[in-house]
Amino acid sequence: MKIGIQLYSVRNRMENDPIDTIRKVAEAGYKHLEVANRDSYNDFGVGFGLTVQQTKDLLAETGVEILGAHIVPFVEDTPLDKILEFHTEIGTKYIVQAIDFFADKDELLRKTEQYNRIGEQCSKAGIQYLYHNHHHEFLCFDGVTIMELIMQNTDSDFVKLELDTYWACRGKQDPVEVMKKYGERVRIIHQKDYTKGYEDEMDLLSHLENSPTGFEDFMSYDSKGSASVKKESFTEIGTGILPIQDYIDAANKYCKCEYIVLEQDFSVHDEIDSIKISMGNFKKYTGVKW
C-alpha cells in the first residue's frame, strides 16, 4: 500500500495558506493526498477556494496526486455533478462520505438508497464512492450493526469502504476482523494512533449505546475535544498502542487497498512536525511504500 495523508491533518495551515501547505506536505514525503472539502455547496473541488487550474498546476509542481476527497456536507442536494466535474478534471480516484448519522433503522435504510444513487453517479464519472466510518457505525439496530446494514443494503460495486481503524477500535471492533469480513470492499485504510495511558477510555460505543441519536457530544469534538473524545487520545503513527503492522498486513492480505492514509485529528505538535513524525514511523513498517 502507498502511504497517503488526509489534509484534515493540516487543516489549520490549509485555512491560512493551502498552496504553501500542500508544498510542505509534499516536502514531508506525502505524494498521495486526500482532501477535506467542508464547504461543498460553494466549493466543488479540494476546498479553500482553489480552482481547477490552480490545483492542476500545484499537482504538477509538487508531483503529488489527489487520491480522494471527503465531501461535507454530502446530502441529497449536494451539487454532486459539479463536484464530479472538478474531480474528474484533476484525476481524483475516490469520493468519500466522510460521516453520517442515523436516528433509526428506517432513516439508515433511506440513506443507503441515497448512497447507491451517489455511488452509481460517481461510477459513471469513473470515480469510486466510499463510506468512511467512525465508532457509531458499530451501534446496532435490531441486533445488527449500522455498518453491516450499510454493507448489506448497498450495491457492492457502487459503495465501498474507507476503514478507519482507530474509530473501529473505539467502536469495540478488531479492525483485522472487519477487513476479513468486508474483504475487497475495503479500498482505503485510514490510520492514526491511540495514546498510551488512555486505554480505559478506548471504548466510545458504550457512551452511545443507550442513546443512538445522542451524537452532539461526539460532533462537538472537532474544535476542542469533548467529554467522550479527548484530544489527548490521538497521537502520531508509531507512538501509541495500536498494532499498525497487523492492520497493514491484513489490508494487504484480505483487501483491495491501494492506500493507507494518515488522518491526524489532533496533535500536541505543529501540524507539519506531526505529519513528519508519522511519516518517519510509517517507513519502519513493512508492506507500505511512499
NORCOR-V688721 format. One record per residue. PSI is psi in whole degrees, 0 to 359 (* if undefined). Layout:
psi:PSI
psi:PSI
This chain:
psi:149
psi:142
psi:126
psi:182
psi:136
psi:123
psi:355
psi:333
psi:336
psi:35
psi:325
psi:320
psi:322
psi:321
psi:326
psi:320
psi:86
psi:324
psi:311
psi:324
psi:316
psi:324
psi:317
psi:323
psi:317
psi:319
psi:332
psi:356
psi:1
psi:119
psi:355
psi:107
psi:140
psi:124
psi:160
psi:95
psi:111
psi:20
psi:54
psi:341
psi:332
psi:339
psi:116
psi:4
psi:239
psi:1
psi:165
psi:22
psi:6
psi:134
psi:170
psi:312
psi:319
psi:318
psi:313
psi:319
psi:319
psi:321
psi:318
psi:320
psi:316
psi:344
psi:21
psi:167
psi:154
psi:104
psi:328
psi:174
psi:126
psi:129
psi:122
psi:130
psi:157
psi:87
psi:188
psi:320
psi:12
psi:133
psi:71
psi:325
psi:319
psi:323
psi:315
psi:324
psi:314
psi:311
psi:332
psi:320
psi:326
psi:1
psi:21
psi:139
psi:328
psi:138
psi:133
psi:132
psi:103
psi:325
psi:150
psi:161
psi:155
psi:119
psi:327
psi:179
psi:322
psi:317
psi:319
psi:314
psi:325
psi:320
psi:329
psi:328
psi:319
psi:317
psi:320
psi:319
psi:316
psi:314
psi:321
psi:318
psi:318
psi:317
psi:320
psi:334
psi:1
psi:21
psi:141
psi:135
psi:134
psi:151
psi:129
psi:125
psi:159
psi:209
psi:334
psi:346
psi:354
psi:9
psi:160
psi:142
psi:122
psi:40
psi:5
psi:135
psi:152
psi:318
psi:314
psi:322
psi:322
psi:313
psi:322
psi:327
psi:15
psi:153
psi:126
psi:342
psi:327
psi:334
psi:116
psi:183
psi:134
psi:103
psi:116
psi:108
psi:324
psi:310
psi:327
psi:317
psi:320
psi:350
psi:20
psi:33
psi:154
psi:111
psi:328
psi:318
psi:324
psi:318
psi:318
psi:319
psi:316
psi:351
psi:236
psi:354
psi:343
psi:116
psi:334
psi:141
psi:129
psi:132
psi:134
psi:184
psi:158
psi:132
psi:131
psi:140
psi:350
psi:22
psi:324
psi:347
psi:8
psi:317
psi:107
psi:343
psi:320
psi:332
psi:334
psi:344
psi:329
psi:359
psi:76
psi:339
psi:0
psi:63
psi:359
psi:319
psi:316
psi:316
psi:337
psi:353
psi:344
psi:317
psi:333
psi:8
psi:181
psi:179
psi:323
psi:333
psi:97
psi:139
psi:326
psi:348
psi:1
psi:136
psi:171
psi:155
psi:132
psi:1
psi:1
psi:210
psi:357
psi:141
psi:73
psi:324
psi:322
psi:320
psi:318
psi:313
psi:317
psi:318
psi:318
psi:330
psi:316
psi:339
psi:176
psi:58
psi:129
psi:337
psi:145
psi:121
psi:122
psi:130
psi:104
psi:100
psi:318
psi:157
psi:151
psi:351
psi:164
psi:145
psi:318
psi:319
psi:320
psi:312
psi:334
psi:320
psi:313
psi:318
psi:317
psi:320
psi:327
psi:320
psi:348
psi:345
psi:158
psi:158
psi:10
psi:159
psi:166
psi:*
